[in-house]
Amino acid sequence: MNFWQDNYCVQKTVKPPAENANRLQAKVDGKWQEYSLVSFPTAFGQWNKEKRLEYLDIIQEMSEKGPQATRKPPLSGPHNGIVATYGTAREDSKFKLNNAVKGMGFLPKAEKISEITDLLKATINEDLNTKLKILDSLYTNAEDIFAPDRLISLELYSTPEFTTQTFLNQMTNPACVTVFLDIPTFKIKQIARIIHPNDPNLSSYEKNACQYVNLMHSYFHGDYGRDCLAVIYYNIEIYDSSPGKIGGRGTILTPHN
């Protein structure tokens, strides 16, 4: 399958929500369906926010103490989402199923995204401690800044010459599920909207989202050298999958309307 035209790709299986709308349409299992978006439950939002602040605190300690630092950044937590997809088998596989770890983060609300992007642009060349304080401020005020019904990630590797299985699956069947290795732990069933920075038909918000997530990636990890595909993960169902407690073990936290 070829999803590329000129120098960009177009996902034709998701009709994203209009600004401030809480429903979208997606072609799942070959059929167009409508889905309601759901907001993060309090338990998920607090866990995500507190773990991110803890991570920044560890990086700060490492910056100040060097080899004497007693803590190291964990691989568990909200940044590393484990994303399961299915759709179309790649030529080198007999399976449509796939699983991959993706760096995930919050996405600013439409009315906040330009302000936050400008802040990151203005401070991207500051020292690490200054940038850590800025990120700390963003997560401390997460409820005011970030959209409550979506996460965002990057598709770093797919190009016209090379296709990842995640990309292939999400282009053909955008339904997916993300879990997080931690306790407590959560599972989110989602619709993945893939956006290319060069697509001239993106909405203003999608253009801003693509710019934001690429900038945030470079802000923390250094300049990547090019803008990559962005993926907005819209929340459809959220579960508490924490083990060994009543209310966990796969309990849905967002009942359908």
Residue pairs with C-beta under 8 A, 6 or more apart in sequence:
1 88
1 168
1 171
1 172
3 9
3 10
3 11
3 171
4 160
6 198
7 198
8 196
8 197
8 198
8 199
9 158
9 160
9 171
9 194
9 196
9 199
9 229
10 196
10 199
10 201
11 170
11 171
11 174
11 193
11 194
11 195
12 27
13 26
13 27
13 28
13 171
13 172
13 173
13 174
14 24
14 25
14 26
14 27
14 174
14 191
14 192
14 193
14 194
15 24
15 25
15 26
16 24
16 193
16 203
16 206
16 232
16 234
17 23
17 24
17 37
17 234
19 110
19 203
19 205
20 110
22 36
22 37
22 149
23 34
23 35
23 36
23 37
24 34
24 35
24 37
24 191
24 193
24 234
25 32
25 33
25 34
25 35
26 32
26 33
26 35
26 174
26 175
26 191
27 33
27 173
27 174
28 173
28 174
28 175
28 191
29 173
29 175
35 191
35 234
35 236
36 236
36 256
36 257
37 149
37 150
37 234
37 235
37 236
38 149
38 235
38 236
38 237
38 238
38 254
39 148
39 149
39 235
39 254
40 48
40 148
40 149
40 235
40 238
41 238
41 240
41 253
41 254
43 184
43 186
43 240
43 253
44 186
44 238
44 253
45 142
45 143
45 148
47 78
47 182
47 184
47 186
48 78
48 106
48 142
49 139
49 140
49 142
51 77
51 78
51 182
52 77
52 78
52 79
52 139
53 136
53 139
53 140
55 73
55 74
55 77
55 79
56 132
56 135
56 136
56 139
58 69
58 71
58 72
58 73
59 73
59 128
59 132
60 129
60 132
61 69
61 70
61 71
62 69
62 71
62 72
62 73
63 128
63 129
63 132
75 181
76 180
76 181
76 182
77 180
77 181
77 182
78 104
78 180
78 182
79 103
79 104
79 105
80 101
80 102
80 103
80 104
80 180
80 181
81 101
81 102
81 103
81 104
81 151
81 153
81 178
81 179
81 180
81 233
82 99
82 100
82 101
82 102
82 178
82 179
82 180
82 181
83 99
83 100
83 101
83 102
83 153
83 166
83 176
83 177
83 178
84 97
84 98
84 99
84 176
84 177
84 178
84 179
85 97
85 98
85 99
85 100
85 165
85 166
85 169
85 170
85 173
85 175
85 176
85 192
86 96
86 97
86 98
86 169
86 173
86 175
87 96
87 168
87 169
87 170
87 171
87 172
87 173
88 96
88 168
88 169
88 172
88 173
89 95
89 96
90 163
90 165
90 168
93 165
96 169
98 165
98 166
98 169
100 164
100 165
100 166
102 153
102 154
102 166
102 178
102 231
103 153
103 154
103 217
104 151
104 152
104 153
104 178
104 233
105 151
105 152
105 153
105 213
105 216
106 139
106 142
106 145
106 146
106 147
106 151
106 152
107 113
107 146
107 147
107 150
107 151
107 152
107 209
107 212
107 213
107 232
108 115
108 116
108 117
108 145
108 146
108 147
108 212
109 145
109 146
109 147
110 147
110 205
110 208
112 144
112 145
112 146
113 205
113 208
113 209
113 212
114 208
116 138
116 145
116 212
117 208
117 211
117 212
117 215
119 134
120 134
120 212
120 215
120 216
120 219
121 215
123 130
123 131
123 134
124 131
124 215
124 218
124 219
126 134
131 219
131 220
135 219
135 220
138 145
149 234
149 235
150 232
150 233
150 234
150 235
151 178
151 188
151 190
151 232
151 233
151 235
152 209
152 212
152 213
152 230
152 231
152 232
152 233
153 213
153 230
153 231
153 233
154 213
154 214
154 217
154 228
154 229
154 230
154 231
155 164
155 166
155 167
155 194
155 228
155 229
155 230
155 231
156 224
156 228
156 229
157 164
158 164
158 167
158 229
167 194
167 229
169 176
170 176
170 192
170 194
170 231
171 194
174 191
174 192
174 193
174 194
175 189
175 190
175 191
175 192
176 189
176 190
176 191
176 192
176 233
177 187
177 188
177 189
177 190
178 187
178 188
178 190
178 233
179 185
179 186
179 187
179 188
179 241
180 186
183 242
183 243
184 240
184 242
184 248
185 240
185 241
185 242
185 243
186 238
186 239
186 240
186 241
186 242
187 238
187 239
187 241
187 250
188 233
188 235
188 236
188 237
188 238
188 239
189 236
189 237
189 238
189 239
190 233
190 234
190 235
190 236
191 233
191 234
191 236
192 231
192 232
192 233
192 234
193 206
193 231
193 232
193 233
193 234
194 229
194 230
194 231
195 202
195 206
195 209
195 210
195 229
195 230
195 231
195 232
196 202
196 210
196 229
197 207
197 210
197 211
197 214
197 227
197 228
197 229
197 230
202 210
206 232
209 230
209 232
210 227
210 229
210 230
211 227
213 230
214 224
214 227
214 228
214 230
217 224
217 228
218 224
235 254
237 252
237 254
237 256
238 252
238 253
238 254
239 250
239 251
239 252
239 253
240 247
240 248
240 249
240 250
240 251
240 253
241 248
241 249
241 250
242 248
242 249
243 249
